Amino acid sequence: MNKSRIGVVGCGVIGSFHVRSSVQSAYADAVAVADVNEASAQALADKHGVAKVYGDAQKLFADPDVDGVVLALPANLRRRLALAALQAGKHVLIEKPAALNDDEVQQIMAAQNGQVVMCCQNRYEFTPSARAAARHVASGALGKLRLVRVRGVTSPMKPPPAQPPVWRLRRDLNGGGIMANWGCYDLHYMLSVLNWSVTPQTVMAQMWPIGGPFADYADPSSDAETHLLMFVRCADEVVISFERAELLATPPSKAWEIIGENGTLVLEMTPGNEKQVVFYRRDPGNQGVTSDVIWSGEEDGFMPHQGTLDAFALAIQRNDGSPKPLRQASFVQRLTDAAYQSSETGQTVTVDFTDHGAALSPDEFEQVPTVALAEPPATD
C-alpha cells in the first residue's frame, strides 16, 4: 500500500507526536516539517529521518510531494493556515480545538472542496474500548437514554518543572483553558460513542479561572478557565452533565458514564492497563443489579495519537472528503461557545442542533479504524 505523504507544521511537543506516529504507521509517511524556528524543525527531521525542512508553512503547502498537512500549533493560527493549505489543494488535519470559535470552523467548512479535513479532538474514538462501547450503545441495550456524565478533576502533586506555555490558558491564543485542552476530547469521545445521536437544546455553564494557592502555576497573562461545570439539556429528556478541572485543591476524580433506563455503561476515555468497559443492568435472577464486562484489555498512551494520524492517512487514500469530521468539530465547538457565553452572561443559552449532520451511517460506523500497537515508540 502506498503511504499518504504528510507534512507537519509546528515542531513542538504535539508536532513531534505526529512525526513519531508516522514512523510506525502503515498508512502515513512524514516527508516534510515546518516551523518558524527552523532549528527546531531541523532537529525533529534529523531525529526521525524526515527529508524536507521549511521555515515557512506556505513553502510546505506548495510542495508537490506533500499530500496532507498537520497543523500542530496554537488555535489562533489554525484557521488562517487551514484555509491556505486547502487553497493549495492539501488535505488537512487540525490540532484541537479546531479553531477559536465556531465561526472559524464554519469558514474552514466553506473552504473544503473535496479534501479530507479532520480535527484531532477525535483522538480517543479510535481505541478498541471506545468502538466496543459504541457498538454496545448501538445495540439498544441501555434502553432510552437519560444521562451522559463526564467528570475529570485533577489536583497538582508538585510545582511544574518549568513555566507552562503562555498560550495554554489564554482565550485569545488557545480559544480557552481546560475546556479547549481537555473538554473537546471528553465531548467528542462521549458523543462519538453515542454516534452523535443527541440533540442539544440549552446550555448552562459556569467557569472559574485559576486562582488561590495555585495561581503561580500559570503564566501571569492567563485569563482562561481551569474549572468548568456545564449542564446541557437535549431533546427527548436527555441531559449531559460535564465537569472538568485542573489545579484544584480537591481529590482527583474521573468518570465517564452513559445512563439509560435499562442500564449504565461505565467507560474510561484515557488509556491504561487492565482497562474495562462495564455494563450495569438488572440482575436476571432478580437480585438487584449485576454487571457485565463488555471489553477489557490494555491501551497504551500513544494509541490515540496513532489512531488520529492513521485515520487521516486512510481517508486520503480512500479519497474520502466527507464533511462529517468538520461537522463533528463544529458540534463540539458550538457547545463550547455556548458554555463560554452562558458563563459570561450568567444565563441559559439556547442552541439549535436539529440539522447537525454529524452521525455516521452503519457503513461509516464500521469503517472507523481502531489501533492496536504491538510496541509503542520510545518517549523522550
Buried (B, 14 or more C-beta within 10 A) or exposed (E): EEBBBBBBBBBBEBBBBBBBBBBBBEBBBBBBBBBBEBEBBBBBBEEBEBEBBBBEBEBBBBBEEBBBBBBBBBBBBBBBBBBBBBEBBBBBBBBBBBBBBBEBBBBBBEBBEEBBBBBBBBBBBBBBBBBBBBBBBBEEBBEEBBBBBBBBBBBEEEEEEEEEBBBBBBBEBBBBBBBBBBBBBBBBBBBBBBBBBBBBBBBBBBBBBBEEEBEEBBBEEBBBBBBBBBBBBBEEEBBBBBBBBBBBEEEEEBEBBBBBEEBBBBBBBBBEEEBBBBBBBEEEEEEEEEBEEBBEBBBBEBBBBBBBBBBBBBBBBEEBBBEBBBBBBBBBBBBBBBBBBBBEEEEBBEBEBEEBEBBBEEEEBEBBBBBEBEEBBEEE
